[in-house]
Amino acid sequence: MFKNLLVLGWGLLGLSVAQAGIPIQHWTQAGGAQVWLVESPGIPMVDVQIDFDAGGRRDPAEQAGLASVTAGMVSKGVAARGGEAELDENQLGEAWADLGASFGAGASSDRMGFSLRSLTDSDLLARAAALAARQLGEPSFPEAVWLRERERIAAGIREANTRPATVAGRAFSKAVYGDHPYGYEMTEATLARIGVADMRALHARLIARCRAKVSIVGALGRAQADALVTQLLSGLPAADASACAPLPPVPEVAPLTGPQDRRIAFNSAQAHVYIGQPGYRRDDPDFFALTVGNYILGGGGFVSRLSQEVREKRGLSYSVYSYFTPGLHAGAFTVGLQTRPDQAEQAVRVSREVVARFVADGPTPAELKAAKDNLIGGFALRIDSNRKLLDQVANIAANRLPLDYLDHWTQRVEQITVADIKAAFARKLQPARMVTVVVGGGE
């Protein structure tokens, strides 16, 4: 009875979301910052995500990892400003602990993001925003701390290089992306070329008010949210024509011209296998057909085609999966598995056959219905907290998706047909031109 009530409760939540919609307000400030807001008055808390086009795709090839380490160093101290004293990493951590709030930074291939979480009590939020503004606008990038961090990261790279999964992932990424920045890998050599002057230059060039995309979910109205954004960005230079000039375009990922097969010897109990190619951009109109189709092919866990053929019928691998990683450029389509080295050839052959057959024939009606039921039934779990909803809003902001994207998500999934999936996969995947990487086993 409890399980039935729980399922009913989630179903009603999904129904209420679909009926009422998720109103997303959007505006652009005078300084150029763009804001997306979802008012969520249920609890007195606010979550903020501030994104910039300053991710790994902007890294120089010889300094791969620059965006990532720059974001990491933001938490290591803030410079003195006005009458406010400099704070080192320990003092900064204590200041956030005293506020009961949090501020973090990170970088992906497409963006560098800064996140704030705080209660909305006016005094507390004002102090949290002031501290966040300092951390965002005046990071100190202390030299001694960077030298320590660089050695720590280098040690992590050396340790990772002893694992077959790292070797396989790096070889696959290089084969799929070629010279595109999506394929850049931070190594000890690229890390050694990064100094604090490079971080300061990146911050000065790319972290500007006019380039900010700010997503907010919480118990704030529009006027309060606008004032909060103004305060958060106050430490950044005011916008001018040069600061807001368009950034140089990043080239698209080149399609593969033929198959590539890489076998790398590695003394490991398991062979690591990756098969794939460049996929599609996040704003591609085939997104929903590919999402539903991939759930059937390899994204649905033990019920997927790949799992049934590779795992259940032949026992070649405990798990096998497929996924797309769309971004501002064509992220990879990947099939991944681990198997005994003596079974690797058979596992590769079967996986390739499953993918080729799916691209040629598409799913069955029964598979399509099961996938839709699962995806639609699980939609409520994608937005059942402010943090998850914020991630969805930030995704809309970063990828220029329509404001009513979430309102129509389940409807778009429901409309997908077998023919839609077959056509979309035929447009995006070429099974005869895929990369195959196998790491493990002897020569």
N, C-alpha and C positions, 0 to 999 in steps of 0.2 A: 504494500500500500504506500509506504514511504517513497519507494522508487517511482511509482506511478504519479504520486503527487509532485515529486521533484521534476519529472519530465513535463508534467502539465504546467508547472510553474515556469519552466524555461520556455515552453511553447507560448504561454501567455505573454511573457516578456518580449519574445521575438515578435509576436503579433502586435503588441502595443507600439513597439519601435516602428514596425512597418506601417502602422496606421497613422501614428502621430508624426513620424519623421524625426530627423535630427536637425533642427534649424542651425545652420552655420552662418554666422555673420562675417562679412569680409569688407575691409576697407584699407586704404593706403594713407599713411600719415604724410604730413607736409614734407618731412625729411626723406620720404621714399620708402620707409619700412612698410611692409605689407602685413596685415593682421587677420587671423582667422580665429573666431571666438565661438565656443559652445557654452552657453550658460547652464550650469549644473548646480542648482542651489541646495541639493540634498544634504551636503555636509559642508562645513565652513572651511574649505580647503581649495587651493588653486594649483594646477599643474601647468607649467609653461615650457614650451620648446622653441628655441631660437636657432634657426638654421641659416647657413651661408653656403654659397657655391664655393667651398674651400676644401672639398674632400680630396681623396687620393687621385682623382682624375686630373687635378691641377698640379700634382707633384712632378718635378723634373725627374727624368728616368734615372739619373745618377744619384738622386736623393730620394729614392722610393721610401715611403714611410714618413716623409716630412709632416704631412697633415696629421697623421696619427700621433706622433710624438709631440707635436705642437699642442694638440688638444690635451694630451696627458700632462704637459707642463703647466697648464693653466691653473691647476690646483696646487702648485708648488710655491705660491707666494704672490703678493700684490705689491706694487710700488707705492711709495709715499705720494700723496696727492693733496694739495691744499694744506689744510691743517691736520690731515689724517696721516698717522704713522704707517710705515711699511709693516707688512705682516708676512712672516715666513710660513712654511707649510703647516707647522704645528699650531701656530697662532690662528691661522685660517681655519683649520679643522675645529679648534676649540670655539671659535666665534660661531661657526655653523651649529655646533652642538648646543651652545647656549641659546640659540634662537629656536632650536627644535625644527629647523628647516634643513634643506639640502640643495646643493648646487653641484652639477657635474658637467663634464665635457667629453666628447668623443668624436671620432671621424670615421666615415664609411667611404666607399669609393666615390660617391656623388656629393656628399655634404659634410660639413663640420657643424656639430650641433651642441647647444648648451641648454641644460634643463634645470628648472627651478621648481621646487615643491615647498609650499608654505601654507600655514593657516591664514585665513583672510582677516583675522583681527587687524584693525587698521594700523595700530602702532607696530605690531609684530611684522606685518607684511611690508610696511615702509622700511623698517630696518633690514629685513631680508633682501628687499629690492636694492637698497643702497649698497649692501655688501656684494650682491651679485653684479651690480653695475661696475664696481671696482674690479672684481675678478674678470669680468668680460672685457672691460676697457683698458685696464692697467696691469696685466700680468707682468711679473718682474723677470721671469725666465732666468733664475739665478744660475750662474755658470757652474758653481760647485755642485749644486743639486743635479744639473744636467749631466755632468761627468759621471756622477754616481748612477743616475738612471740609465745612461747609455751603456755602462758596463752590465747593469742588471738585464737590460733588454738583449744585449749581445749574448749573455750567458743563456738566456731563454732561447735564442735562435740556435745556438750551438746544440742545446739539448733537443730542440725540436728536430734538428737535422738528423738525429739518430733514430727517428721514427719513420717507418715506411709510409705512413699516411701523409706526412709532410712532404716527403719526396714525390709521392704520387700526385698530390694536390698541386705542387709547384710545376711539375712537368705538364700536367693537364692544363693548367691555367695558361702557361706559356704557349702551348700548342693551339689552344682555342683562340686566344686573344692576340697572339703575335706581338707586335710592337705597341698595341693600344695600352693606355694607362691602366685599364682594368686588369691587365696581366702583370703589372709591376709587383714585385715582391721585395719587401724589406730584407736586406741581407746585412751581414756584418760590414761589408764594404760600403753599401749605401748609407748605413747608420754612421759610419766613421766620418762621412762627408757632411754631416749635419751639425751645425753649431747654433748657439743661441742667437747669433746675428741673423741666421736664416729664418728662425722662428719669428723674430721680431719683424723681419721684412714681410713674411707671409701674413702676419697679423695686420700690419699696416696696410697691405695692398688689398686684402680680401675681406677683412672683418670691418665692415663699414655700415653705418645706419641705413643707407640707401639700398644695401644688399640684403638686409635682414628679412626673413620670413618667420613670423612669430605666430605660433599656434597656442591657444589658451583654452583650457577646460576647467571650469570651477565656478564657485559662488561669487561671480563678479558680473556686473552689468557692463554695457558697452563703454560708458564714460569712465568707469573704474578701470576697465581693461586698457583703454587707451592711455590713461595716466600711468598705469603700471608699465606699459611698453616704453613710454617716453622716459621714465626713470631708469629702466633697465638698460636702455641704449645711450644714456646721458654721458657715459664715459668714452664713447666713440666719437671720432671727429665728425663735425657737422658736414652734411653732404654738400658737394659742389660738382660742377660739370665733369671734372676729371675723375673724381671718386666714383661717379655713377656711370662712367663710360662703359659700354658693353665689354665683357671679358672676351678674350680671344676664343673662338670656337674650338671645341675638342673634336677631332675627327671621329667618324663612326667606326665601329668594329667591322673589319673586313670579313666577308664571308669566306669560308674555306673553299679552295679550288679542287681539292681531292682528299682522299682518306689519308690519315696518318696513324701509324702503328708504332708505339714505343714500348719496348720491354726492358725493364731495368732490374738487374739482379740485385737482390737484397736478402740478407740472412734473416728471414722472419718466418714464423710459423704460418702466417696467413699472407696470401697475395691480395694486394689492394688493387681494385679495378675501377677505372673511370672511363666512361664512354660518353661522347657528346659533341657539341658544336655551339657556335653563337646562336642565341635564341631571338629575343625580340625586346623592344623598348616598352617601358611600363605604360605609356599612353597609347599603345597599339590597340586598334579596335577589335582585334582577335583575343583580347585579354580573357574575357569570360569563357569563350570556347576552349581556350588553351588551359585555363584553370580547371574547368570541369573535366576535360579530356585527360589532363595529367593525373587527376585524382584516380581515374580508372586505370591508367597505364602504370603508374608507379608511386603515386602520392598518397594512396589510400591505405597504406600499411599492409596487413596480411591479406586483405581482400583485393589487392591490385593484381593486374595481369602479370606483371613481372614477378611478384611474390608467388603467385600460383604456379607459374611455369618453372621458375628457378629454384624456389624453396620447397614448395609443397610436393610437386610432382617428381623432382629430381634430387632434392636434398643437397644442392650445390652451395647454398649459403644460408646462414640463419636469417639475414635480412638483405633485401635488395630494394632500391628506391629510385625514383626519378623526380627531378624538380627543375623549374625555371627560376632564374634570378634576374628578372627585368629591372632595368634602371633607366637613367637618362640616355643610356646607350643599350645595345643589345647584350643583355647578360646571358650567361651560358645556360644551355640545356644540359643536364647532367644525369647520367645513370651511374649509380655507385653500388658496390658490393665488396665483400671480403669472402675469400674462399681458400681452400687448401691449394697450395701451388700446383699440385698434380691435377687439379680440377679446373684450373684457370681457363684453359683453352675451351673446354666445354661450356663453362659459365659465360664466357665472352660470346661464343657462338649462339647460345640460346638467347641471351639478352639482346643481341643484335637482331635475331629473327623476330623476337617479340615486338621490338620497336618498329621494324620494317613492316610487319604484318598490321600493326595498329595504324601506322601512317597510311597504308594502302587501303585498309578496310574500315577503319574507325571502330567505335564501340558497338556492342549490341544494345537493343532497347532496354533490356533488363539491367545491364551495367549502367546505362545512363540514368535510369530511374533511381537506382541505389545511390549513385553519386550525388544526384540532386537532393535526395532526401537527407543525406548526411551533411552536405554543405549548407543547405537551407536550415536544417535543424540545429546546426552548430553556430549559426550566424550570431546569435545573442551572446555567445561566449567571446566573440571578438570585441565587444563593446561593453562588457559588464563591469568595467571599472573606469574611473577617470583617466588612469594611466593608459589603458588600452584604447580608450576613445581618443585620447590625445595622439597616440601613435597613428590612428586612422586619419585624424585631421591633418597631422603633419605630412602624411603620405599624400593627401589631397593637395596640400600646399606645394610640396616639392615637385610633384609630377603634373601640376597644372590640370588636375581633374575637376569635373564640375562640382559645385557646392552640394548638389543633391545626390552625389555618388552613393552615399550610404543608404539613402532613402530607397533607391532602386536596385540595390545589390541583389536581394533575393529574387526580385522580379527578373533581373537580367539573367541570373542563373537558371531560373525556371524556363525561360524562353529558349535556351540552348537546345538544339536538335542534334541527332546523329550526323546529319549532313553538315551542320555547322562545324562540328569537331573534326570530321574528316577533311573538310576543306581547309580549316585553319592549320591543322598539322601538316597537310600537304604543302601549304605555303611556307611554313616555317622550318620544317625538318627535312633533311636530305640524308637518309640512312646510309647511302653509298659513299658519303663524303665526310663521315664522322671521324673524330679523334678517338683512339683507343690507347689507354695507358695501363700497363700492368706492372706493378712493383712487387717483387717477392720471388722466392725460388732461386735456383742456381742460374748459371750462365745459359 
